[in-house]
Amino acid sequence: MGRNLGYGGAAPRVPGGAVVDLGKRMDQILNLDGDNASCIVEPGVSYFKLYEEIQKRNLPLWIDCPDLGGGSVLGNAIDRGVGYTPYGDHFANHCGMELVMPDGSLLRTGMGGMPGRDGSDNPTWQSFQNAYGPQIQGLFSQSNYAIVTKMGFWLMPEVNHQSYMITFPREEDFEQIVEIIRPLAQKRVLGNIPQLRHVIQELAVTGRPKSQFYPHKGPMTREAIRECAKAEPCGDVSWVFYGTQYGDAASIDSQLELIKSSFSAIPGVKFYLPTDMPPAHYLHSRVQVCSGVPVLRELDWLNWVPNAAHLFFSPISPTKGRDARIIHDTISRLHAQYGFDVFPTLCVAGREMHYIANIVYDRGDEDAKRRATGLMRDMIREMAAQGYGEYRTHLLFADQVAGTYSWNDGALAKFNEAIKDTLDPNGIMAPGKNGIWGKRWRGRGWELGGAGDQRDLLKDGTRPKALVDQKARL
């Protein structure tokens, strides 16, 4: 649907490319099976549309939403997006695809490879992900090997739930928070993929502009953030944890007691339920998202600066305090260097964390755009040098990120290119997506972010000093 906000949208990478709009007419829910708790959707089905159809039929089922509900259910899954119920790994909870291959033929994955009775669909297509032979579904996530036109998903049976918020007073609590989360997540005490956010997010998500909090140029100081947080429901804190538990009342109560007990090791920790917060507080939005209700509240932070646009930087970290600290300190240092506020959100699981840093900038300000580009390129480079890679990125940075996965002389890229050249020998499908170029394009200067790239130039033909240094390192 072209709504991959923060990661580049639907722009083609080469001049003369034709954009295939799969969202406008291919927007049907092809099957919604209440007994099997599954569905089949086309690319144009948004989270809102699927949710509304389930409500219309009065089915006791939930969908799993990302932070924003306006995008494609299918599109988010094949880009390996995440949500916040126990079904939060969207690609892991898909089941069955239909694809158009570069030669125009159709392919079905999993049990869809076997026809059903009298030419009907196989009845187990949305029940079992695998089939006989190699599992190929993953080849079509974050790739340009085919066009996915149908996709099956498992839906979550409706269940009781309780969302909550925990606050932590000090910046230095960060590593201990991560260390406490890890065993709780590994033992599956935590009911969902929780979020750990810096308190500046509590200010931004109110939808008020930065100028109301900090009428000065440059990044907001830590002292100013603390002072402004005092006037918010969270109070003068540094980190905010949003979680949700699922099950019957007794099991939820016992889970919450264990969670409270674990986090009580951190002095000054405070625990809140939605009833403790005013109606406009962000916690109420988390209640909806974590119970399968799509919302758009997360976009309120785009009011932070005028004409706001944004970029996401999304490295993966082990769920260990030391690793999380390295990533956070590096990102904070580079944001300060380039003059941006740091908006960290960590989606924390038992063994890995998605650290999502959101760069918010004025899209009408050429200098801000150049600085945002430089910041992204430096974060990619510095994180990769320490072994932390992005799990998805904006199309402007796809080649650079793909190049960081360079183990064994770029064996992964060579494998991806070999598949591309076999399935799409003319390189017609989405050349350059995720850094994968067909032989028609490869090595001919289409890659972005290399030494010859002109996109970081200022209007006078020079480069900002930070970008000059960065180019030398690249």
Protein Blocks (a to p, Z undefined) as FASTA:
>chain_A
ZZaghilpjadfbehiacddfklmmmccfbdcfklopadddfklcfklmmmmmmmnopab
dddddfblkbcfklmmmnopacfbfklpmmlmggcdadddfkopacdehjllpcceehia
cfklmmbfbdedjdfklmmgoiafbccfbdcddddddddddddddddfbfklmmmmmmmm
mmmmmnomambdcddddfklmmmmnopafklmoccecjddfklmmmmmmmpmnlpafbdc
ddddeddfklmmmmmmmmmmmmmmpghiacddfklpcfklmklmmmmmmnopacfklmmm
mmmpghiacddddddddddfklmmmmmmmmmmmmmmnopacdddddddfkbccddddddd
dfklmklmmmmmmmmmmmmmmmmmnopacfbdcfklmmmmmmmmmgghhlmmmmmmmmmm
mmmmnopgoghiahiacfklgonlpaghiaklcklpcfkopacfklmmmmmmZZ
